[in-house]
Amino acid sequence: MSAIVALKNVVKEYPLGATTVRALKRVDLEIDRGEFTVIAGPSGSGKSTLLNLIGCIDVATSGEVLVGGQNTSSLNDNQLTQLRLRKLGFIFQSFNLIAVLDVFQNIEFPLLLQGGLTAGERQTRVMDVVEKVGLKTQLRQRPSELSGGQRQRVAIARALVTRPEIVLADEPTANLDSATGGSIITLMRDLNRADKTTFIFSTHDHRVMEQADRVVTILDGVVNAQGLSAAADDSAPTGGSVHA
């Protein structure tokens, strides 16, 4: 199994007044294609920073971040934008839906940014993911008319509609009640198994960890543990390596 994400000796520092905060400290990490991986740790541990580097939202101070075999530090702004549009999908805890657009339009929006598809092709793509997340009867509703769970399903569909190789989810259950959060986790796990899409989560939600193939624990910017979760089985991808 080949790694779709690789971090090599990655350091990330932020200036804070007269001091420098080291958010990540010489992290090595590999994630294989098709993995359902959790980056776990308390607030301020560095897990969101790690996700932002993989998602090309931020850049490492030193070291290498490879996504789909491409060294992100060698890409210009346009190349990074194309990488985000074509290989990555994002799911945020605050949903980040566009209030004036209905469900169909919110899901279609990344396809419009990508370009290259006809209206009919975009409709086919949207309806395919709508079917998967169970939103057929909400297509013409706006985000304000949806429940929290429905809004998160829209966010998942929007992340999947471009058929990305990697989906990054930053605390995707944080704003959901227990029952809704559980159903969202199950949905993402089912999609991962059906389509072999790589999912990488930043979370401290134990329900997500229980579903993961692998849990990577980070504390104070150092990856200090990894392990298979109870959900991993002989058919699940279990490769990859982590070092502090």
C-alpha positions, -999 to 999 in steps of 0.1 A, spaced: 0 0 0 15 33 -11 14 64 11 -9 92 -2 3 116 25 39 118 39 54 143 63 91 141 67 109 158 96 82 186 96 85 216 119 60 243 121 67 275 141 46 306 147 59 340 160 42 351 191 54 385 202 91 382 210 89 345 212 84 316 188 59 289 193 68 255 178 35 239 170 50 208 154 83 193 163 101 171 137 71 151 128 73 121 104 40 106 93 27 84 65 -9 77 56 -18 51 31 -45 53 4 -79 43 17 -71 48 54 -96 61 79 -72 79 102 -77 100 133 -52 126 145 -61 128 182 -50 151 209 -62 179 232 -68 215 222 -35 231 213 -16 198 207 -9 206 171 -35 184 154 -53 212 135 -19 225 124 -10 191 111 -43 189 92 -38 224 77 -4 214 64 -18 183 47 -46 205 33 -22 230 18 -38 257 39 -5 264 57 31 257 49 58 240 71 86 260 85 110 231 76 107 196 64 86 181 36 49 176 32 39 153 3 3 150 -9 -4 126 -37 33 123 -43 37 161 -47 60 181 -25 38 210 -15 67 233 -7 78 232 -43 43 243 -57 33 279 -65 0 294 -54 -18 283 -85 -5 248 -83 -15 246 -46 -50 258 -55 -54 231 -81 -42 205 -57 -68 216 -31 -95 217 -58 -87 183 -74 -73 161 -48 -86 173 -14 -121 177 2 -127 196 34 -152 191 61 -153 218 89 -169 217 123 -187 249 115 -200 235 82 -190 267 62 -220 265 39 -230 295 18 -262 309 34 -278 323 2 -274 290 -17 -296 260 -14 -284 225 -8 -279 217 -45 -260 249 -51 -238 245 -21 -228 210 -32 -223 221 -68 -201 251 -59 -167 233 -59 -175 219 -93 -180 254 -106 -146 264 -92 -130 234 -109 -146 240 -142 -146 216 -172 -180 200 -166 -213 207 -183 -244 216 -163 -257 181 -169 -225 165 -157 -225 187 -126 -261 177 -119 -252 140 -122 -223 144 -98 -244 163 -72 -273 139 -73 -249 110 -69 -235 123 -36 -269 136 -25 -282 100 -28 -252 88 -7 -258 112 22 -296 110 21 -306 146 12 -328 141 -18 -358 158 -1 -338 189 10 -323 199 -23 -340 233 -25 -336 242 12 -311 267 24 -287 260 53 -309 280 78 -337 256 71 -317 225 80 -308 207 112 -272 205 123 -269 169 111 -284 178 77 -259 207 74 -230 184 81 -243 160 55 -243 189 30 -207 196 40 -198 160 35 -215 159 1 -197 191 -10 -164 176 1 -170 144 -19 -186 159 -51 -152 166 -67 -142 129 -61 -111 138 -41 -85 113 -32 -83 127 4 -110 141 27 -98 162 56 -123 166 85 -116 191 113 -136 181 144 -166 172 122 -188 161 151 -180 190 175 -213 209 170 -235 179 168 -255 160 195 -245 125 203 -270 107 181 -265 129 151 -227 128 155 -228 90 156 -248 88 124 -224 112 107 -194 91 117 -211 59 104 -219 77 71 -183 87 66 -170 53 75 -194 37 50 -183 61 23 -147 53 31 -152 16 27 -174 19 -4 -152 43 -24 -118 38 -8 -115 75 -2 -88 84 23 -103 102 54 -81 121 79 -97 135 110 -86 160 136 -106 152 167 -107 143 204 -141 125 199 -137 89 211 -166 78 189 -146 88 158 -115 71 172 -134 38 177 -142 38 140 -107 46 128 -83 22 112 -55 40 130 -52 66 157 -22 89 157 -18 107 190 -2 141 192 8 161 223 26 194 224 36 191 187 51 157 191 35 125 176 40 102 206 18 72 199 -1 53 172 -23 23 171 -50 4 154 -85 10 167 -110 -16 175 -127 -10 141 -96 -21 121 -99 -56 107 -80 -78 83 -97 -60 53 -89 -25 65 -57 -7 54 -32 -8 83 0 4 67 19 36 72 43 47 99 46 74 125 77 87 143 82 115 167 
